[in-house]
Structures are given as C-alpha cells and as structure tokens.
Amino acid sequence: MESEERLAAARVGEANAQAKKLQEEAEHWRQQRKIMKGYLKKKSIFFYHRYRNSSSHELF
C-alpha cells in the first residue's frame, strides 16, 4: 500500500511539474504576442504616414 501511495504522489508531482511548465510556456507566448502586436502597430502607423505624406499615390 505504501509503495502505491508513493507512486501516486510521484505521478501527482510529475503532473504538477508538467502543468507549471505549460503555464510558463503559455505566459511566454502571451508576452511574445504582446510584443509583436505593438511592433506591428508601430509599423502600420509608420507606413500609413509614409504613404499619406508621399505624392506617389496621387492620381493628378
């Protein structure tokens, strides 16, 4: 019985470690998405103003 309890405790510990690793990975990708979203927003604003201030898009 005692060995079964140790085995169950080991499995729980392993599952907890795996869950923590997955949470850390999810947080990492959330941060990466935030960074990329900010980067793309800055880029789109830059290109919008560059296009708006250029004369190449005017027809006449």
PQR file of N, CA, C, O and H, with PARSE charges and radii, in Angstrom:
ATOM      1  N   MET A   1       0.820  -1.198   0.000 -0.4000 1.5000
ATOM      2  CA  MET A   1       0.000   0.000   0.000 -0.0000 2.0000
ATOM      3  C   MET A   1       0.865   1.264   0.000  0.5500 1.7000
ATOM      4  O   MET A   1       0.576   2.230  -0.706 -0.5500 1.4000
ATOM      5  N   GLU A   2       1.920   1.238   0.797 -0.4000 1.5000
ATOM      6  CA  GLU A   2       2.789   2.402   0.894 -0.0000 2.0000
ATOM      7  C   GLU A   2       3.459   2.709  -0.439  0.5500 1.7000
ATOM      8  O   GLU A   2       3.602   3.875  -0.806 -0.5500 1.4000
ATOM      9  H   GLU A   2       2.155   0.453   1.370  0.4000 1.0000
ATOM     10  N   SER A   3       3.868   1.681  -1.164 -0.4000 1.5000
ATOM     11  CA  SER A   3       4.511   1.902  -2.463 -0.0000 2.0000
ATOM     12  C   SER A   3       3.515   2.492  -3.466  0.5500 1.7000
ATOM     13  O   SER A   3       3.895   3.294  -4.319 -0.5500 1.4000
ATOM     14  H   SER A   3       3.752   0.733  -0.866  0.4000 1.0000
ATOM     15  N   GLU A   4       2.246   2.097  -3.366 -0.4000 1.5000
ATOM     16  CA  GLU A   4       1.219   2.666  -4.246 -0.0000 2.0000
ATOM     17  C   GLU A   4       1.018   4.151  -3.956  0.5500 1.7000
ATOM     18  O   GLU A   4       0.815   4.950  -4.870 -0.5500 1.4000
ATOM     19  H   GLU A   4       1.937   1.446  -2.673  0.4000 1.0000
ATOM     20  N   GLU A   5       1.076   4.508  -2.685 -0.4000 1.5000
ATOM     21  CA  GLU A   5       0.935   5.915  -2.294 -0.0000 2.0000
ATOM     22  C   GLU A   5       2.111   6.739  -2.803  0.5500 1.7000
ATOM     23  O   GLU A   5       1.938   7.858  -3.285 -0.5500 1.4000
ATOM     24  H   GLU A   5       1.241   3.860  -1.942  0.4000 1.0000
ATOM     25  N   ARG A   6       3.303   6.173  -2.689 -0.4000 1.5000
ATOM     26  CA  ARG A   6       4.487   6.874  -3.203 -0.0000 2.0000
ATOM     27  C   ARG A   6       4.404   7.040  -4.710  0.5500 1.7000
ATOM     28  O   ARG A   6       4.748   8.095  -5.243 -0.5500 1.4000
ATOM     29  H   ARG A   6       3.444   5.263  -2.298  0.4000 1.0000
ATOM     30  N   LEU A   7       3.949   6.005  -5.395 -0.4000 1.5000
ATOM     31  CA  LEU A   7       3.794   6.064  -6.845 -0.0000 2.0000
ATOM     32  C   LEU A   7       2.759   7.123  -7.231  0.5500 1.7000
ATOM     33  O   LEU A   7       2.968   7.886  -8.174 -0.5500 1.4000
ATOM     34  H   LEU A   7       3.669   5.148  -4.962  0.4000 1.0000
ATOM     35  N   ALA A   8       1.650   7.165  -6.504 -0.4000 1.5000
ATOM     36  CA  ALA A   8       0.611   8.162  -6.775 -0.0000 2.0000
ATOM     37  C   ALA A   8       1.143   9.568  -6.516  0.5500 1.7000
ATOM     38  O   ALA A   8       0.877  10.486  -7.291 -0.5500 1.4000
ATOM     39  H   ALA A   8       1.480   6.545  -5.738  0.4000 1.0000
ATOM     40  N   ALA A   9       1.892   9.740  -5.432 -0.4000 1.5000
ATOM     41  CA  ALA A   9       2.470  11.049  -5.109 -0.0000 2.0000
ATOM     42  C   ALA A   9       3.473  11.474  -6.183  0.5500 1.7000
ATOM     43  O   ALA A   9       3.539  12.647  -6.550 -0.5500 1.4000
ATOM     44  H   ALA A   9       2.109   8.994  -4.801  0.4000 1.0000
ATOM     45  N   ALA A  10       4.246  10.516  -6.681 -0.4000 1.5000
ATOM     46  CA  ALA A  10       5.206  10.818  -7.743 -0.0000 2.0000
ATOM     47  C   ALA A  10       4.483  11.249  -9.012  0.5500 1.7000
ATOM     48  O   ALA A  10       4.919  12.178  -9.692 -0.5500 1.4000
ATOM     49  H   ALA A  10       4.192   9.563  -6.383  0.4000 1.0000
ATOM     50  N   ARG A  11       3.388  10.583  -9.330 -0.4000 1.5000
ATOM     51  CA  ARG A  11       2.611  10.947 -10.521 -0.0000 2.0000
ATOM     52  C   ARG A  11       2.008  12.343 -10.383  0.5500 1.7000
ATOM     53  O   ARG A  11       1.997  13.129 -11.331 -0.5500 1.4000
ATOM     54  H   ARG A  11       3.034   9.828  -8.778  0.4000 1.0000
ATOM     55  N   VAL A  12       1.506  12.633  -9.184 -0.4000 1.5000
ATOM     56  CA  VAL A  12       0.946  13.966  -8.937 -0.0000 2.0000
ATOM     57  C   VAL A  12       2.038  15.026  -9.079  0.5500 1.7000
ATOM     58  O   VAL A  12       1.821  16.069  -9.696 -0.5500 1.4000
ATOM     59  H   VAL A  12       1.515  11.995  -8.414  0.4000 1.0000
ATOM     60  N   GLY A  13       3.198  14.755  -8.512 -0.4000 1.5000
ATOM     61  CA  GLY A  13       4.320  15.690  -8.621 -0.0000 2.0000
ATOM     62  C   GLY A  13       4.734  15.910 -10.063  0.5500 1.7000
ATOM     63  O   GLY A  13       5.015  17.036 -10.472 -0.5500 1.4000
ATOM     64  H   GLY A  13       3.373  13.908  -8.011  0.4000 1.0000
ATOM     65  N   GLU A  14       4.771  14.839 -10.825 -0.4000 1.5000
ATOM     66  CA  GLU A  14       5.130  14.923 -12.240 -0.0000 2.0000
ATOM     67  C   GLU A  14       4.084  15.730 -13.018  0.5500 1.7000
ATOM     68  O   GLU A  14       4.428  16.555 -13.864 -0.5500 1.4000
ATOM     69  H   GLU A  14       4.543  13.924 -10.492  0.4000 1.0000
ATOM     70  N   ALA A  15       2.819  15.482 -12.724 -0.4000 1.5000
ATOM     71  CA  ALA A  15       1.742  16.216 -13.399 -0.0000 2.0000
ATOM     72  C   ALA A  15       1.796  17.697 -13.049  0.5500 1.7000
ATOM     73  O   ALA A  15       1.580  18.548 -13.912 -0.5500 1.4000
ATOM     74  H   ALA A  15       2.540  14.811 -12.037  0.4000 1.0000
ATOM     75  N   ASN A  16       2.081  18.007 -11.790 -0.4000 1.5000
ATOM     76  CA  ASN A  16       2.195  19.409 -11.374 -0.0000 2.0000
ATOM     77  C   ASN A  16       3.363  20.103 -12.065  0.5500 1.7000
ATOM     78  O   ASN A  16       3.249  21.255 -12.484 -0.5500 1.4000
ATOM     79  H   ASN A  16       2.256  17.315 -11.089  0.4000 1.0000
ATOM     80  N   ALA A  17       4.487  19.395 -12.181 -0.4000 1.5000
ATOM     81  CA  ALA A  17       5.653  19.967 -12.853 -0.0000 2.0000
ATOM     82  C   ALA A  17       5.344  20.234 -14.324  0.5500 1.7000
ATOM     83  O   ALA A  17       5.729  21.270 -14.867 -0.5500 1.4000
ATOM     84  H   ALA A  17       4.579  18.460 -11.840  0.4000 1.0000
ATOM     85  N   GLN A  18       4.657  19.307 -14.957 -0.4000 1.5000
ATOM     86  CA  GLN A  18       4.299  19.481 -16.361 -0.0000 2.0000
ATOM     87  C   GLN A  18       3.315  20.645 -16.524  0.5500 1.7000
ATOM     88  O   GLN A  18       3.431  21.428 -17.467 -0.5500 1.4000
ATOM     89  H   GLN A  18       4.345  18.466 -14.517  0.4000 1.0000
ATOM     90  N   ALA A  19       2.356  20.758 -15.614 -0.4000 1.5000
ATOM     91  CA  ALA A  19       1.381  21.854 -15.671 -0.0000 2.0000
ATOM     92  C   ALA A  19       2.077  23.200 -15.502  0.5500 1.7000
ATOM     93  O   ALA A  19       1.746  24.165 -16.192 -0.5500 1.4000
ATOM     94  H   ALA A  19       2.262  20.122 -14.848  0.4000 1.0000
ATOM     95  N   LYS A  20       3.035  23.266 -14.591 -0.4000 1.5000
ATOM     96  CA  LYS A  20       3.780  24.513 -14.379 -0.0000 2.0000
ATOM     97  C   LYS A  20       4.565  24.889 -15.632  0.5500 1.7000
ATOM     98  O   LYS A  20       4.603  26.056 -16.023 -0.5500 1.4000
ATOM     99  H   LYS A  20       3.305  22.482 -14.031  0.4000 1.0000
ATOM    100  N   LYS A  21       5.186  23.900 -16.252 -0.4000 1.5000
ATOM    101  CA  LYS A  21       5.956  24.150 -17.475 -0.0000 2.0000
ATOM    102  C   LYS A  21       5.040  24.680 -18.584  0.5500 1.7000
ATOM    103  O   LYS A  21       5.406  25.608 -19.305 -0.5500 1.4000
ATOM    104  H   LYS A  21       5.156  22.953 -15.934  0.4000 1.0000
ATOM    105  N   LEU A  22       3.858  24.092 -18.714 -0.4000 1.5000
ATOM    106  CA  LEU A  22       2.913  24.550 -19.732 -0.0000 2.0000
ATOM    107  C   LEU A  22       2.420  25.966 -19.443  0.5500 1.7000
ATOM    108  O   LEU A  22       2.242  26.759 -20.367 -0.5500 1.4000
ATOM    109  H   LEU A  22       3.561  23.339 -18.128  0.4000 1.0000
ATOM    110  N   GLN A  23       2.202  26.285 -18.177 -0.4000 1.5000
ATOM    111  CA  GLN A  23       1.791  27.644 -17.808 -0.0000 2.0000
ATOM    112  C   GLN A  23       2.878  28.651 -18.148  0.5500 1.7000
ATOM    113  O   GLN A  23       2.589  29.731 -18.664 -0.5500 1.4000
ATOM    114  H   GLN A  23       2.347  25.640 -17.426  0.4000 1.0000
ATOM    115  N   GLU A  24       4.128  28.301 -17.862 -0.4000 1.5000
ATOM    116  CA  GLU A  24       5.243  29.195 -18.178 -0.0000 2.0000
ATOM    117  C   GLU A  24       5.364  29.400 -19.681  0.5500 1.7000
ATOM    118  O   GLU A  24       5.618  30.512 -20.143 -0.5500 1.4000
ATOM    119  H   GLU A  24       4.363  27.424 -17.443  0.4000 1.0000
ATOM    120  N   GLU A  25       5.184  28.336 -20.435 -0.4000 1.5000
ATOM    121  CA  GLU A  25       5.259  28.436 -21.889 -0.0000 2.0000
ATOM    122  C   GLU A  25       4.122  29.302 -22.434  0.5500 1.7000
ATOM    123  O   GLU A  25       4.332  30.113 -23.337 -0.5500 1.4000
ATOM    124  H   GLU A  25       4.978  27.432 -20.059  0.4000 1.0000
ATOM    125  N   ALA A  26       2.927  29.130 -21.886 -0.4000 1.5000
ATOM    126  CA  ALA A  26       1.788  29.946 -22.317 -0.0000 2.0000
ATOM    127  C   ALA A  26       2.042  31.419 -22.018  0.5500 1.7000
ATOM    128  O   ALA A  26       1.728  32.281 -22.839 -0.5500 1.4000
ATOM    129  H   ALA A  26       2.757  28.471 -21.152  0.4000 1.0000
ATOM    130  N   GLU A  27       2.602  31.710 -20.861 -0.4000 1.5000
ATOM    131  CA  GLU A  27       2.910  33.100 -20.498 -0.0000 2.0000
ATOM    132  C   GLU A  27       3.966  33.677 -21.437  0.5500 1.7000
ATOM    133  O   GLU A  27       3.875  34.834 -21.848 -0.5500 1.4000
ATOM    134  H   GLU A  27       2.857  31.010 -20.194  0.4000 1.0000
ATOM    135  N   HIS A  28       4.952  32.876 -21.767 -0.4000 1.5000
ATOM    136  CA  HIS A  28       5.987  33.320 -22.709 -0.0000 2.0000
ATOM    137  C   HIS A  28       5.359  33.736 -24.037  0.5500 1.7000
ATOM    138  O   HIS A  28       5.677  34.800 -24.567 -0.5500 1.4000
ATOM    139  H   HIS A  28       5.026  31.937 -21.432  0.4000 1.0000
ATOM    140  N   TRP A  29       4.472  32.904 -24.573 -0.4000 1.5000
ATOM    141  CA  TRP A  29       3.866  33.219 -25.867 -0.0000 2.0000
ATOM    142  C   TRP A  29       2.895  34.387 -25.775  0.5500 1.7000
ATOM    143  O   TRP A  29       2.724  35.119 -26.750 -0.5500 1.4000
ATOM    144  H   TRP A  29       4.214  32.039 -24.142  0.4000 1.0000
ATOM    145  N   ARG A  30       2.247  34.579 -24.606 -0.4000 1.5000
ATOM    146  CA  ARG A  30       1.412  35.770 -24.410 -0.0000 2.0000
ATOM    147  C   ARG A  30       2.264  37.032 -24.504  0.5500 1.7000
ATOM    148  O   ARG A  30       1.875  38.014 -25.136 -0.5500 1.4000
ATOM    149  H   ARG A  30       2.386  33.984 -23.814  0.4000 1.0000
ATOM    150  N   GLN A  31       3.433  36.988 -23.865 -0.4000 1.5000
ATOM    151  CA  GLN A  31       4.335  38.139 -23.912 -0.0000 2.0000
ATOM    152  C   GLN A  31       4.840  38.382 -25.333  0.5500 1.7000
ATOM    153  O   GLN A  31       4.914  39.527 -25.779 -0.5500 1.4000
ATOM    154  H   GLN A  31       3.750  36.190 -23.352  0.4000 1.0000
ATOM    155  N   GLN A  32       5.183  37.317 -26.039 -0.4000 1.5000
ATOM    156  CA  GLN A  32       5.648  37.460 -27.418 -0.0000 2.0000
ATOM    157  C   GLN A  32       4.565  38.075 -28.295  0.5500 1.7000
ATOM    158  O   GLN A  32       4.855  38.916 -29.145 -0.5500 1.4000
ATOM    159  H   GLN A  32       5.123  36.386 -25.677  0.4000 1.0000
ATOM    160  N   ARG A  33       3.313  37.656 -28.090 -0.4000 1.5000
ATOM    161  CA  ARG A  33       2.202  38.187 -28.866 -0.0000 2.0000
ATOM    162  C   ARG A  33       2.007  39.680 -28.581  0.5500 1.7000
ATOM    163  O   ARG A  33       1.730  40.456 -29.495 -0.5500 1.4000
ATOM    164  H   ARG A  33       3.077  36.972 -27.399  0.4000 1.0000
ATOM    165  N   LYS A  34       2.151  40.080 -27.310 -0.4000 1.5000
ATOM    166  CA  LYS A  34       2.043  41.498 -26.950 -0.0000 2.0000
ATOM    167  C   LYS A  34       3.128  42.310 -27.649  0.5500 1.7000
ATOM    168  O   LYS A  34       2.864  43.373 -28.211 -0.5500 1.4000
ATOM    169  H   LYS A  34       2.376  39.449 -26.567  0.4000 1.0000
ATOM    170  N   ILE A  35       4.347  41.793 -27.604 -0.4000 1.5000
ATOM    171  CA  ILE A  35       5.476  42.481 -28.233 -0.0000 2.0000
ATOM    172  C   ILE A  35       5.231  42.621 -29.726  0.5500 1.7000
ATOM    173  O   ILE A  35       5.416  43.699 -30.290 -0.5500 1.4000
ATOM    174  H   ILE A  35       4.562  40.930 -27.148  0.4000 1.0000
ATOM    175  N   MET A  36       4.816  41.535 -30.368 -0.4000 1.5000
ATOM    176  CA  MET A  36       4.594  41.554 -31.811 -0.0000 2.0000
ATOM    177  C   MET A  36       3.440  42.481 -32.172  0.5500 1.7000
ATOM    178  O   MET A  36       3.508  43.194 -33.174 -0.5500 1.4000
ATOM    179  H   MET A  36       4.666  40.659 -29.910  0.4000 1.0000
ATOM    180  N   LYS A  37       2.391  42.478 -31.372 -0.4000 1.5000
ATOM    181  CA  LYS A  37       1.245  43.349 -31.626 -0.0000 2.0000
ATOM    182  C   LYS A  37       1.684  44.813 -31.588  0.5500 1.7000
ATOM    183  O   LYS A  37       1.299  45.597 -32.456 -0.5500 1.4000
ATOM    184  H   LYS A  37       2.336  41.899 -30.558  0.4000 1.0000
ATOM    185  N   GLY A  38       2.482  45.183 -30.594 -0.4000 1.5000
ATOM    186  CA  GLY A  38       2.997  46.552 -30.501 -0.0000 2.0000
ATOM    187  C   GLY A  38       3.889  46.894 -31.674  0.5500 1.7000
ATOM    188  O   GLY A  38       3.813  47.996 -32.217 -0.5500 1.4000
ATOM    189  H   GLY A  38       2.795  44.546 -29.889  0.4000 1.0000
ATOM    190  N   TYR A  39       4.736  45.955 -32.068 -0.4000 1.5000
ATOM    191  CA  TYR A  39       5.639  46.174 -33.200 -0.0000 2.0000
ATOM    192  C   TYR A  39       4.850  46.402 -34.483  0.5500 1.7000
ATOM    193  O   TYR A  39       5.141  47.332 -35.236 -0.5500 1.4000
ATOM    194  H   TYR A  39       4.797  45.060 -31.627  0.4000 1.0000
ATOM    195  N   LEU A  40       3.849  45.552 -34.734 -0.4000 1.5000
ATOM    196  CA  LEU A  40       3.066  45.686 -35.958 -0.0000 2.0000
ATOM    197  C   LEU A  40       2.248  46.968 -35.957  0.5500 1.7000
ATOM    198  O   LEU A  40       2.053  47.582 -37.006 -0.5500 1.4000
ATOM    199  H   LEU A  40       3.613  44.797 -34.122  0.4000 1.0000
ATOM    200  N   LYS A  41       1.771  47.373 -34.794 -0.4000 1.5000
ATOM    201  CA  LYS A  41       1.013  48.622 -34.700 -0.0000 2.0000
ATOM    202  C   LYS A  41       1.911  49.800 -35.066  0.5500 1.7000
ATOM    203  O   LYS A  41       1.504  50.680 -35.824 -0.5500 1.4000
ATOM    204  H   LYS A  41       1.929  46.874 -33.942  0.4000 1.0000
ATOM    205  N   LYS A  42       3.125  49.819 -34.531 -0.4000 1.5000
ATOM    206  CA  LYS A  42       4.065  50.893 -34.858 -0.0000 2.0000
ATOM    207  C   LYS A  42       4.384  50.891 -36.345  0.5500 1.7000
ATOM    208  O   LYS A  42       4.435  51.948 -36.974 -0.5500 1.4000
ATOM    209  H   LYS A  42       3.456  49.104 -33.914  0.4000 1.0000
ATOM    210  N   LYS A  43       4.600  49.701 -36.911 -0.4000 1.5000
ATOM    211  CA  LYS A  43       4.915  49.601 -38.336 -0.0000 2.0000
ATOM    212  C   LYS A  43       3.760  50.103 -39.183  0.5500 1.7000
ATOM    213  O   LYS A  43       3.980  50.839 -40.145 -0.5500 1.4000
ATOM    214  H   LYS A  43       4.558  48.842 -36.400  0.4000 1.0000
ATOM    215  N   SER A  44       2.534  49.722 -38.849 -0.4000 1.5000
ATOM    216  CA  SER A  44       1.392  50.129 -39.663 -0.0000 2.0000
ATOM    217  C   SER A  44       1.199  51.638 -39.600  0.5500 1.7000
ATOM    218  O   SER A  44       0.851  52.257 -40.606 -0.5500 1.4000
ATOM    219  H   SER A  44       2.356  49.125 -38.068  0.4000 1.0000
ATOM    220  N   ILE A  45       1.419  52.242 -38.430 -0.4000 1.5000
ATOM    221  CA  ILE A  45       1.312  53.699 -38.313 -0.0000 2.0000
ATOM    222  C   ILE A  45       2.395  54.362 -39.148  0.5500 1.7000
ATOM    223  O   ILE A  45       2.133  55.347 -39.840 -0.5500 1.4000
ATOM    224  H   ILE A  45       1.701  51.739 -37.613  0.4000 1.0000
ATOM    225  N   PHE A  46       3.608  53.829 -39.089 -0.4000 1.5000
ATOM    226  CA  PHE A  46       4.714  54.386 -39.863 -0.0000 2.0000
ATOM    227  C   PHE A  46       4.401  54.354 -41.355  0.5500 1.7000
ATOM    228  O   PHE A  46       4.558  55.361 -42.046 -0.5500 1.4000
ATOM    229  H   PHE A  46       3.821  53.029 -38.527  0.4000 1.0000
ATOM    230  N   PHE A  47       3.955  53.196 -41.857 -0.4000 1.5000
ATOM    231  CA  PHE A  47       3.684  53.088 -43.285 -0.0000 2.0000
ATOM    232  C   PHE A  47       2.468  53.901 -43.697  0.5500 1.7000
ATOM    233  O   PHE A  47       2.422  54.404 -44.820 -0.5500 1.4000
ATOM    234  H   PHE A  47       3.827  52.378 -41.296  0.4000 1.0000
ATOM    235  N   TYR A  48       1.479  54.044 -42.816 -0.4000 1.5000
ATOM    236  CA  TYR A  48       0.314  54.874 -43.124 -0.0000 2.0000
ATOM    237  C   TYR A  48       0.752  56.316 -43.336  0.5500 1.7000
ATOM    238  O   TYR A  48       0.363  56.944 -44.321 -0.5500 1.4000
ATOM    239  H   TYR A  48       1.516  53.636 -41.904  0.4000 1.0000
ATOM    240  N   HIS A  49       1.556  56.844 -42.425 -0.4000 1.5000
ATOM    241  CA  HIS A  49       2.003  58.235 -42.548 -0.0000 2.0000
ATOM    242  C   HIS A  49       2.963  58.406 -43.717  0.5500 1.7000
ATOM    243  O   HIS A  49       2.955  59.440 -44.384 -0.5500 1.4000
ATOM    244  H   HIS A  49       1.872  56.334 -41.625  0.4000 1.0000
ATOM    245  N   ARG A  50       3.777  57.411 -43.962 -0.4000 1.5000
ATOM    246  CA  ARG A  50       4.694  57.487 -45.103 -0.0000 2.0000
ATOM    247  C   ARG A  50       3.899  57.548 -46.402  0.5500 1.7000
ATOM    248  O   ARG A  50       4.221  58.338 -47.289 -0.5500 1.4000
ATOM    249  H   ARG A  50       3.784  56.571 -43.420  0.4000 1.0000
ATOM    250  N   TYR A  51       2.873  56.726 -46.520 -0.4000 1.5000
ATOM    251  CA  TYR A  51       2.024  56.718 -47.709 -0.0000 2.0000
ATOM    252  C   TYR A  51       1.245  58.028 -47.811  0.5500 1.7000
ATOM    253  O   TYR A  51       1.147  58.618 -48.887 -0.5500 1.4000
ATOM    254  H   TYR A  51       2.612  56.084 -45.800  0.4000 1.0000
ATOM    255  N   ARG A  52       0.702  58.471 -46.703 -0.4000 1.5000
ATOM    256  CA  ARG A  52      -0.120  59.681 -46.693 -0.0000 2.0000
ATOM    257  C   ARG A  52       0.693  60.905 -47.081  0.5500 1.7000
ATOM    258  O   ARG A  52       0.175  61.810 -47.736 -0.5500 1.4000
ATOM    259  H   ARG A  52       0.781  57.992 -45.829  0.4000 1.0000
ATOM    260  N   ASN A  53       1.945  60.944 -46.692 -0.4000 1.5000
ATOM    261  CA  ASN A  53       2.785  62.110 -46.961 -0.0000 2.0000
ATOM    262  C   ASN A  53       3.516  62.025 -48.297  0.5500 1.7000
ATOM    263  O   ASN A  53       4.202  62.971 -48.682 -0.5500 1.4000
ATOM    264  H   ASN A  53       2.366  60.209 -46.160  0.4000 1.0000
ATOM    265  N   SER A  54       3.381  60.922 -49.000 -0.4000 1.5000
ATOM    266  CA  SER A  54       4.061  60.810 -50.293 -0.0000 2.0000
ATOM    267  C   SER A  54       3.126  61.273 -51.401  0.5500 1.7000
ATOM    268  O   SER A  54       1.907  61.274 -51.234 -0.5500 1.4000
ATOM    269  H   SER A  54       2.823  60.153 -48.688  0.4000 1.0000
ATOM    270  N   SER A  55       3.694  61.657 -52.511 -0.4000 1.5000
ATOM    271  CA  SER A  55       2.869  62.108 -53.635 -0.0000 2.0000
ATOM    272  C   SER A  55       2.676  60.994 -54.659  0.5500 1.7000
ATOM    273  O   SER A  55       1.983  61.199 -55.656 -0.5500 1.4000
ATOM    274  H   SER A  55       4.685  61.656 -52.646  0.4000 1.0000
ATOM    275  N   SER A  56       3.260  59.842 -54.445 -0.4000 1.5000
ATOM    276  CA  SER A  56       3.188  58.767 -55.435 -0.0000 2.0000
ATOM    277  C   SER A  56       1.800  58.155 -55.546  0.5500 1.7000
ATOM    278  O   SER A  56       1.503  57.512 -56.553 -0.5500 1.4000
ATOM    279  H   SER A  56       3.823  59.675 -53.635  0.4000 1.0000
ATOM    280  N   HIS A  57       0.940  58.330 -54.549 -0.4000 1.5000
ATOM    281  CA  HIS A  57      -0.383  57.730 -54.609 -0.0000 2.0000
ATOM    282  C   HIS A  57      -1.430  58.665 -55.217  0.5500 1.7000
ATOM    283  O   HIS A  57      -2.580  58.269 -55.411 -0.5500 1.4000
ATOM    284  H   HIS A  57       1.181  58.852 -53.731  0.4000 1.0000
ATOM    285  N   GLU A  58      -1.039  59.884 -55.513 -0.4000 1.5000
ATOM    286  CA  GLU A  58      -1.998  60.830 -56.092 -0.0000 2.0000
ATOM    287  C   GLU A  58      -2.164  60.562 -57.582  0.5500 1.7000
ATOM    288  O   GLU A  58      -1.193  60.266 -58.279 -0.5500 1.4000
ATOM    289  H   GLU A  58      -0.105  60.205 -55.356  0.4000 1.0000
ATOM    290  N   LEU A  59      -3.387  60.666 -58.062 -0.4000 1.5000
ATOM    291  CA  LEU A  59      -3.657  60.401 -59.469 -0.0000 2.0000
ATOM    292  C   LEU A  59      -3.386  61.618 -60.340  0.5500 1.7000
ATOM    293  O   LEU A  59      -2.956  61.469 -61.483 -0.5500 1.4000
ATOM    294  H   LEU A  59      -4.176  60.907 -57.496  0.4000 1.0000
ATOM    295  N   PHE A  60      -3.625  62.806 -59.829 -0.4000 1.5000
ATOM    296  CA  PHE A  60      -3.433  64.023 -60.647 -0.0000 2.0000
ATOM    297  C   PHE A  60      -2.390  64.918 -60.053  0.5500 1.7000
ATOM    298  O   PHE A  60      -2.101  65.979 -60.605 -0.5500 1.4000
ATOM    299  H   PHE A  60      -3.974  62.927 -58.900  0.4000 1.0000
TER
END
